[in-house]
């Protein structure tokens, strides 16, 4: 019996092919976006946590809990991991894209959970161990990220620690951990002094003591052991601050960050790289100091990290150390060396200071958070002067130069602080070129330069809003106006010799 093939119309066949192509495109987009790797890391995190919490250690061997408890742990761990993922996606989306940071975060949580699991072997001290690692998680995440993110992740993480020491239903312990977590995060906005972590530990210990005493009084009434237990809980919290102070360099290196205390160290003019800049490119050094002051004021106007802006501005032009005389601020009135070069060659030298700066930063082991200012302080902007010079030298037989050939390679600023330094660098140069500097002209230059960078797409990757940009403009205008303030000429006596016009201009400066 012959088998009849069903006839398919060309239109239906085309629709099916289009649907298959669309599904394939969606799958490719999903894989290329990094979401697949993020999902695999989430599954690995759930598996590792579930394994740690499902084991029961007995003398000489390791057993697993009964299977109903294992299923319960897997479900609860999955729910907590999902909550953490949603929180990360909502409040710190860059972790989803940056898989190195995601791996560091998940590894930290798994490591702390495994160490908290040690409390299972010491039932009498398990609550102290649990509290210590909960507060440790909160402090490290506050240092590495920010306060809100640290509070959210640590509160999600606290129930897992309760499971780790076998106190799944101990709500009082959760309240005590929450008190330590919240107090530590709120007090630890930045670390500018070496005693900051100790202060945070002491105040968090006071909060922990109060909550522990209150929950114990409610459950068992007043007793001598209540004061002792509360005291030991407070002492464990203070000890965490002391230990993290000692491990702070390791935390900074693991998360590729620099605390305010580290930034202050790098802002010291005795740093080897800054000393080289001051000696070999004094004009650039003076320019960088001014940029740092302007950028810090602008950053504080929008609630960004002003200290980071200032220190980043100090180092943003260190690449000019190799060829200082090719940059106008270091020529000291001498003839420009670019007069003997073609625009294309001059462009290569100007662009090269970014690459040279990155190499020097790696050589001197500058933190990555400072290196970003070297990489992005010009973004992908056009070198207008040499582009215009190249256009002048073209004729009817020569094709005009392409803009892409006279643009910096980038990348564009990824953070608000990097965008502020980029804008301050451009504005300071534009204002310095004015023949007559007045507050009105400064405001005009600042606004025009900000709009120029905005329309050129230089702020597309740093989440800078128009309202923040307006505040930055106001702050920069005031800072530059204050720097270029006028002076009153000193009166002279009849005995003083008549000054030449050049000397008078020098006094006016």
DRENKOLGU-394127 format. One record per residue (C-alpha): residue in three letters; x negated, y, z negated. Coordinates in steps of 0.25 Angstrom, whole numbers, padded with zeros to 4 digits, always signed. Last residue first. Layout:
BEGIN
ALAXYZ/...
//
This chain:
BEGIN
UNK-0194+0346-0148/UNK-0193+0361-0149/UNK-0207+0362-0154/UNK-0212+0355-0141/UNK-0204+0364-0132/UNK-0210+0376-0140/UNK-0224+0370-0137/UNK-0221+0369-0122/UNK-0217+0383-0121/UNK-0230+0388-0128/UNK-0230+0392-0142/UNK-0234+0407-0146/UNK-0244+0406-0157/UNK-0239+0407-0172/UNK-0242+0420-0180/UNK-0228+0426-0177/UNK-0222+0414-0185/UNK-0213+0404-0178/UNK-0199+0399-0181/UNK-0196+0384-0179/UNK-0187+0381-0168/UNK-0174+0374-0172/UNK-0172+0360-0168/UNK-0162+0352-0159/UNK-0158+0338-0161/UNK-0161+0327-0151/UNK-0161+0316-0161/UNK-0147+0321-0167/UNK-0141+0321-0153/UNK-0146+0307-0150/UNK-0140+0302-0163/UNK-0127+0309-0161/UNK-0126+0304-0146/UNK-0129+0290-0150/UNK-0118+0290-0161/UNK-0108+0295-0152/UNK-0111+0286-0140/UNK-0111+0274-0150/UNK-0098+0278-0154/UNK-0093+0278-0140/UNK-0099+0265-0137/UNK-0092+0259-0149/UNK-0079+0263-0144/UNK-0082+0258-0130/UNK-0085+0244-0136/UNK-0098+0237-0136/UNK-0097+0222-0134/UNK-0111+0220-0130/UNK-0110+0213-0117/UNK-0104+0224-0108/UNK-0112+0236-0114/UNK-0122+0237-0102/UNK-0111+0237-0092/UNK-0115+0248-0083/UNK-0103+0256-0087/UNK-0106+0255-0102/UNK-0121+0259-0100/UNK-0117+0271-0092/UNK-0106+0275-0102/UNK-0116+0275-0113/UNK-0126+0283-0105/UNK-0115+0293-0102/UNK-0110+0294-0116/UNK-0124+0296-0122/UNK-0128+0306-0111/UNK-0116+0314-0114/UNK-0118+0314-0129/UNK-0132+0318-0127/UNK-0128+0330-0118/UNK-0119+0335-0129/UNK-0128+0333-0140/UNK-0139+0341-0133/UNK-0152+0337-0126/UNK-0158+0345-0115/UNK-0167+0339-0105/UNK-0160+0326-0106/UNK-0170+0314-0104/UNK-0170+0310-0119/UNK-0155+0309-0119/UNK-0155+0298-0107/UNK-0166+0290-0114/UNK-0159+0290-0128/UNK-0146+0286-0121/UNK-0152+0274-0114/UNK-0159+0268-0126/UNK-0146+0271-0135/UNK-0137+0264-0125/UNK-0146+0251-0125/UNK-0148+0252-0140/UNK-0133+0253-0142/UNK-0130+0241-0132/UNK-0140+0232-0140/UNK-0133+0235-0153/UNK-0120+0232-0147/UNK-0125+0218-0143/UNK-0127+0211-0130/UNK-0134+0223-0123/UNK-0136+0220-0108/UNK-0147+0210-0104/UNK-0153+0216-0096/UNK-0161+0215-0083/UNK-0163+0230-0082/UNK-0158+0236-0069/UNK-0166+0242-0058/UNK-0165+0230-0049/UNK-0150+0228-0051/UNK-0148+0242-0046/UNK-0153+0238-0032/UNK-0163+0247-0025/UNK-0159+0254-0012/UNK-0162+0246+0001/UNK-0174+0252+0008/UNK-0174+0257+0023/UNK-0165+0269+0020/UNK-0174+0273+0008/UNK-0176+0269-0006/UNK-0186+0277-0015/UNK-0174+0285-0022/UNK-0167+0272-0025/UNK-0179+0267-0033/UNK-0180+0280-0041/UNK-0165+0279-0044/UNK-0167+0264-0049/UNK-0180+0269-0057/UNK-0172+0279-0064/UNK-0159+0271-0066/UNK-0165+0258-0073/UNK-0151+0252-0073/UNK-0146+0245-0085/UNK-0145+0230-0087/UNK-0147+0231-0102/UNK-0157+0242-0106/UNK-0158+0239-0121/UNK-0154+0224-0118/UNK-0167+0216-0120/UNK-0174+0225-0130/UNK-0162+0226-0138/UNK-0159+0211-0138/UNK-0173+0209-0144/UNK-0169+0215-0157/UNK-0158+0204-0160/UNK-0168+0194-0154/UNK-0178+0197-0166/UNK-0191+0202-0162/UNK-0202+0192-0161/UNK-0214+0201-0157/UNK-0216+0193-0144/UNK-0201+0191-0142/UNK-0199+0206-0143/UNK-0211+0209-0134/UNK-0205+0200-0123/UNK-0192+0207-0124/UNK-0198+0220-0123/UNK-0206+0216-0111/UNK-0193+0212-0104/UNK-0186+0225-0108/UNK-0199+0233-0104/UNK-0199+0227-0090/UNK-0187+0234-0085/UNK-0195+0247-0085/UNK-0207+0241-0079/UNK-0198+0234-0068/UNK-0191+0247-0065/UNK-0204+0254-0063/UNK-0208+0244-0053/UNK-0195+0246-0045/UNK-0196+0261-0046/UNK-0210+0260-0040/UNK-0221+0264-0049/UNK-0231+0276-0049/UNK-0221+0286-0055/UNK-0217+0275-0065/UNK-0229+0278-0073/UNK-0223+0291-0078/UNK-0232+0303-0080/UNK-0236+0306-0094/UNK-0227+0314-0103/UNK-0228+0304-0115/UNK-0225+0292-0106/UNK-0219+0284-0117/UNK-0205+0288-0116/UNK-0205+0287-0101/UNK-0208+0272-0100/UNK-0219+0267-0091/UNK-0229+0271-0102/UNK-0224+0261-0112/UNK-0228+0249-0103/UNK-0229+0237-0113/UNK-0223+0244-0125/UNK-0210+0247-0117/UNK-0205+0233-0120/UNK-0202+0238-0134/UNK-0190+0246-0129/UNK-0179+0239-0138/UNK-0187+0238-0150/UNK-0183+0250-0158/UNK-0169+0250-0152/UNK-0167+0236-0158/UNK-0171+0241-0172/UNK-0161+0252-0171/UNK-0150+0244-0165/UNK-0152+0233-0175/UNK-0151+0243-0186/UNK-0138+0249-0181/UNK-0131+0236-0180/UNK-0117+0240-0175/UNK-0106+0247-0182/UNK-0102+0256-0170/UNK-0109+0269-0176/UNK-0120+0260-0182/UNK-0125+0256-0168/UNK-0125+0270-0163/UNK-0134+0275-0175/UNK-0143+0263-0173/UNK-0144+0265-0158/UNK-0148+0280-0160/UNK-0159+0277-0171/UNK-0165+0265-0163/UNK-0165+0273-0150/UNK-0173+0284-0157/UNK-0183+0274-0162/UNK-0184+0267-0148/UNK-0187+0280-0141/UNK-0198+0283-0151/UNK-0204+0269-0149/UNK-0203+0271-0134/UNK-0211+0284-0134/UNK-0221+0277-0143/UNK-0224+0266-0133/UNK-0237+0260-0137/UNK-0238+0264-0152/UNK-0223+0264-0156/UNK-0220+0252-0148/UNK-0231+0244-0154/UNK-0227+0248-0168/UNK-0213+0244-0165/UNK-0218+0230-0160/UNK-0227+0228-0172/UNK-0216+0232-0182/UNK-0221+0244-0190/UNK-0209+0253-0186/UNK-0200+0244-0194/UNK-0187+0241-0187/UNK-0190+0227-0186/UNK-0190+0225-0201/UNK-0177+0233-0201/UNK-0171+0223-0191/UNK-0175+0211-0200/UNK-0168+0217-0212/UNK-0156+0220-0203/UNK-0155+0205-0199/UNK-0161+0200-0186/UNK-0154+0189-0178/UNK-0158+0177-0170/UNK-0149+0168-0178/UNK-0159+0158-0182/UNK-0170+0169-0183/UNK-0162+0178-0192/UNK-0158+0166-0201/UNK-0172+0161-0202/UNK-0177+0175-0206/UNK-0166+0176-0217/UNK-0170+0163-0224/UNK-0175+0170-0236/UNK-0164+0179-0237/UNK-0154+0167-0235/UNK-0160+0161-0247/UNK-0158+0173-0256/UNK-0144+0175-0251/UNK-0140+0161-0253/UNK-0146+0161-0267/UNK-0136+0172-0271/UNK-0124+0163-0266/UNK-0129+0151-0274/UNK-0130+0160-0287/UNK-0116+0165-0285/UNK-0111+0150-0285/UNK-0120+0147-0297/UNK-0114+0158-0305/UNK-0100+0154-0301/UNK-0103+0140-0306/UNK-0109+0145-0319/UNK-0098+0154-0322/UNK-0087+0143-0319/UNK-0095+0133-0327/UNK-0093+0141-0340/UNK-0078+0141-0338/UNK-0066+0149-0335/UNK-0055+0142-0328/UNK-0056+0130-0319/UNK-0049+0134-0305/UNK-0046+0149-0306/UNK-0059+0152-0314/UNK-0067+0144-0304/UNK-0061+0152-0292/UNK-0064+0165-0299/UNK-0078+0161-0303/UNK-0081+0157-0289/UNK-0075+0169-0283/UNK-0083+0178-0292/UNK-0096+0171-0291/UNK-0095+0170-0276/UNK-0093+0186-0276/UNK-0105+0188-0285/UNK-0114+0178-0277/UNK-0110+0186-0264/UNK-0115+0199-0271/UNK-0128+0192-0275/UNK-0130+0185-0261/UNK-0128+0198-0253/UNK-0138+0205-0262/UNK-0148+0194-0260/UNK-0145+0195-0245/UNK-0148+0210-0245/UNK-0161+0209-0253/UNK-0170+0210-0241/UNK-0163+0222-0235/UNK-0156+0225-0222/UNK-0148+0213-0221/UNK-0134+0216-0214/UNK-0119+0215-0217/UNK-0122+0205-0228/UNK-0112+0210-0239/UNK-0099+0205-0232/UNK-0105+0192-0227/UNK-0110+0188-0241/UNK-0097+0192-0248/UNK-0089+0184-0238/UNK-0097+0171-0239/UNK-0098+0171-0254/UNK-0084+0174-0256/UNK-0080+0163-0246/UNK-0089+0153-0252/UNK-0082+0155-0266/UNK-0068+0154-0259/UNK-0072+0141-0252/UNK-0077+0136-0265/UNK-0064+0139-0272/UNK-0056+0132-0260/UNK-0063+0119-0264/UNK-0055+0109-0254/UNK-0067+0105-0245/UNK-0077+0104-0257/UNK-0085+0092-0252/UNK-0098+0100-0250/UNK-0098+0101-0235/UNK-0083+0103-0235/UNK-0084+0116-0242/UNK-0095+0120-0233/UNK-0086+0118-0221/UNK-0075+0127-0228/UNK-0086+0138-0229/UNK-0089+0138-0214/UNK-0076+0145-0210/UNK-0079+0156-0220/UNK-0093+0157-0216/UNK-0089+0159-0201/UNK-0080+0170-0204/UNK-0088+0177-0214/UNK-0101+0177-0205/UNK-0093+0182-0193/UNK-0088+0194-0201/UNK-0101+0197-0207/UNK-0110+0197-0195/UNK-0119+0187-0187/UNK-0133+0182-0191/UNK-0133+0188-0205/UNK-0119+0186-0208/UNK-0120+0172-0203/UNK-0131+0169-0212/UNK-0124+0175-0224/UNK-0111+0168-0222/UNK-0118+0154-0220/UNK-0126+0156-0232/UNK-0114+0159-0240/UNK-0107+0146-0236/UNK-0121+0139-0239/UNK-0122+0144-0253/UNK-0107+0142-0256/UNK-0108+0127-0252/UNK-0121+0125-0260/UNK-0115+0131-0273/UNK-0102+0123-0271/UNK-0110+0110-0269/UNK-0118+0111-0282/UNK-0111+0101-0291/UNK-0108+0092-0279/UNK-0123+0091-0274/UNK-0124+0082-0263/UNK-0112+0088-0256/UNK-0119+0101-0257/UNK-0128+0097-0246/UNK-0117+0099-0237/UNK-0120+0113-0238/UNK-0133+0111-0230/UNK-0125+0104-0219/UNK-0115+0115-0219/UNK-0126+0126-0218/UNK-0133+0118-0207/UNK-0119+0117-0199/UNK-0116+0131-0201/UNK-0130+0136-0196/UNK-0130+0126-0184/UNK-0117+0132-0180/UNK-0122+0146-0180/UNK-0135+0143-0174/UNK-0128+0135-0163/UNK-0118+0147-0160/UNK-0130+0157-0160/UNK-0137+0148-0149/UNK-0124+0146-0142/UNK-0122+0161-0139/UNK-0109+0162-0132/UNK-0100+0158-0143/UNK-0109+0165-0153/UNK-0107+0178-0145/UNK-0092+0177-0149/UNK-0094+0181-0163/UNK-0080+0185-0169/UNK-0070+0178-0161/UNK-0078+0166-0155/UNK-0085+0164-0169/UNK-0072+0164-0176/UNK-0066+0155-0166/UNK-0078+0145-0168/UNK-0078+0146-0183/UNK-0063+0143-0183/UNK-0065+0131-0174/UNK-0077+0126-0183/UNK-0067+0127-0195/UNK-0056+0119-0188/UNK-0066+0109-0183/UNK-0072+0107-0197/UNK-0058+0105-0202/UNK-0055+0095-0192/UNK-0068+0087-0193/UNK-0067+0087-0208/UNK-0053+0082-0208/UNK-0057+0071-0198/UNK-0069+0067-0207/UNK-0060+0067-0219/UNK-0050+0057-0212/UNK-0063+0049-0208/UNK-0067+0047-0222/UNK-0080+0054-0225/UNK-0093+0050-0219/UNK-0105+0043-0225/UNK-0119+0046-0227/UNK-0129+0037-0234/UNK-0138+0034-0246/UNK-0130+0040-0257/UNK-0118+0046-0251/UNK-0116+0058-0241/UNK-0102+0060-0236/UNK-0102+0065-0221/UNK-0090+0072-0215/UNK-0094+0086-0218/UNK-0107+0085-0211/UNK-0101+0078-0199/UNK-0090+0088-0197/UNK-0099+0100-0198/UNK-0108+0093-0187/UNK-0096+0090-0178/UNK-0089+0103-0179/UNK-0102+0110-0176/UNK-0105+0101-0164/UNK-0090+0104-0159/UNK-0093+0119-0160/UNK-0106+0117-0153/UNK-0099+0110-0141/UNK-0089+0121-0140/UNK-0099+0132-0140/UNK-0106+0124-0129/UNK-0093+0123-0121/UNK-0091+0138-0123/UNK-0104+0142-0117/UNK-0097+0150-0106/UNK-0103+0141-0095/UNK-0095+0129-0100/UNK-0082+0137-0101/UNK-0084+0144-0087/UNK-0087+0130-0081/UNK-0075+0124-0086/UNK-0066+0136-0082/UNK-0073+0135-0068/UNK-0070+0120-0067/UNK-0055+0123-0071/UNK-0054+0133-0060/UNK-0060+0124-0050/UNK-0051+0113-0054/UNK-0039+0122-0053/UNK-0043+0127-0039/UNK-0045+0113-0034/UNK-0031+0109-0039/UNK-0025+0122-0032/UNK-0032+0118-0019/UNK-0027+0104-0019/UNK-0013+0109-0022/UNK-0014+0119-0010/UNK-0020+0108-0001/UNK-0008+0099-0003/UNK-0011+0085-0010/UNK-0006+0073-0002/UNK-0004+0061-0011/UNK-0012+0049-0006/UNK-0004+0037-0002/UNK-0009+0024-0006/UNK-0006+0013+0004/UNK+0000+0000+0000/
//
